[in-house]
């Protein structure tokens, strides 16, 4: 039996063999995850549970969201055991 891949370039999930970073949706986010680097223990739970897999490994020290693809859902902040990710209103930031 062959496996069909629906949503070849776009999809709401990943088959764990490729990333879901296809749609630039960061512009409509209302909340932004902010990582407190000193609190991060690099456990990777934020990256594991991120629905769009947009958490980027920063030199093996901490994870940071790719804001071009982050939807601001807050799953990363909810799953962080140290509370190192805080959701802040997007209005607090200038276009960076």
C-alpha positions as CSV (number, residue, x, y, z in Angstrom):
1,X,0.0,0.0,0.0
2,X,1.4,3.4,-0.9
3,X,1.2,6.4,1.3
4,X,-0.5,9.5,-0.2
5,X,0.7,12.8,1.0
6,X,-2.2,15.3,1.0
7,X,-1.2,18.9,1.3
8,X,2.2,18.4,-0.3
9,X,3.4,22.0,0.3
10,X,1.0,23.1,3.0
11,X,-0.7,21.4,5.9
12,X,-1.9,21.7,9.4
13,X,0.4,19.0,10.7
14,X,3.8,17.4,9.9
15,X,4.5,13.8,9.1
16,X,7.7,14.3,11.2
17,X,9.8,13.9,8.1
18,X,9.7,17.5,6.9
19,X,8.9,20.9,8.4
20,X,5.6,22.7,8.2
21,X,7.2,26.1,7.6
22,X,5.4,26.9,4.3
23,X,3.0,29.7,5.1
24,X,4.3,33.1,6.2
25,X,1.6,33.8,8.8
26,X,3.6,35.8,11.4
27,X,2.0,39.0,10.3
28,X,-1.4,38.3,11.8
29,X,-0.2,37.1,15.2
30,X,-1.6,39.1,18.2
31,X,0.7,37.6,20.8
32,X,4.4,37.1,20.6
33,X,6.4,34.5,22.5
34,X,9.5,36.0,24.2
35,X,12.2,33.7,25.5
36,X,14.0,34.6,28.7
37,X,17.3,33.0,27.8
38,X,18.6,32.9,31.3
39,X,15.6,30.8,32.4
40,X,15.7,28.3,29.5
41,X,17.1,24.9,30.4
42,X,17.2,23.8,26.7
43,X,14.8,20.9,27.3
44,X,13.2,21.2,23.9
45,X,9.6,20.8,25.0
46,X,8.7,24.1,23.3
47,X,10.0,22.8,20.0
48,X,8.4,19.4,20.4
49,X,4.9,20.8,21.0
50,X,5.0,23.8,18.6
51,X,2.3,23.0,16.1
52,X,4.1,24.7,13.2
53,X,7.6,23.6,14.3
54,X,8.9,27.1,14.2
55,X,11.2,27.0,17.3
56,X,14.8,27.5,16.2
57,X,17.7,25.9,18.0
58,X,20.1,28.7,18.9
59,X,23.6,27.2,19.2
60,X,22.5,24.4,21.5
61,X,21.8,27.0,24.3
62,X,18.1,27.9,23.9
63,X,15.2,27.9,21.4
64,X,13.7,30.9,19.8
65,X,10.6,31.2,17.6
66,X,10.9,32.0,13.9
67,X,8.5,35.0,13.9
68,X,7.8,34.7,10.2
69,X,5.9,31.5,10.9
70,X,4.9,31.8,14.5
71,X,1.1,32.1,14.9
72,X,1.3,33.2,18.6
73,X,-0.8,30.3,19.8
74,X,1.1,30.1,23.1
75,X,1.6,26.3,23.2
76,X,5.3,26.8,23.6
77,X,4.8,29.0,26.7
78,X,2.2,26.6,28.2
79,X,4.5,23.6,27.8
80,X,7.7,25.3,29.1
81,X,8.4,23.7,32.5
82,X,10.5,26.7,33.6
83,X,8.2,29.5,32.4
84,X,11.0,30.8,30.2
85,X,8.6,31.7,27.4
86,X,6.2,34.6,28.0
87,X,3.5,35.7,25.6
88,X,3.4,39.4,25.1
89,X,1.0,41.5,23.1
90,X,2.3,42.1,19.6
91,X,1.6,45.8,19.9
92,X,4.5,46.2,22.4
93,X,7.0,45.6,19.6
94,X,8.1,47.8,16.7
95,X,8.5,46.0,13.4
96,X,11.9,44.4,13.9
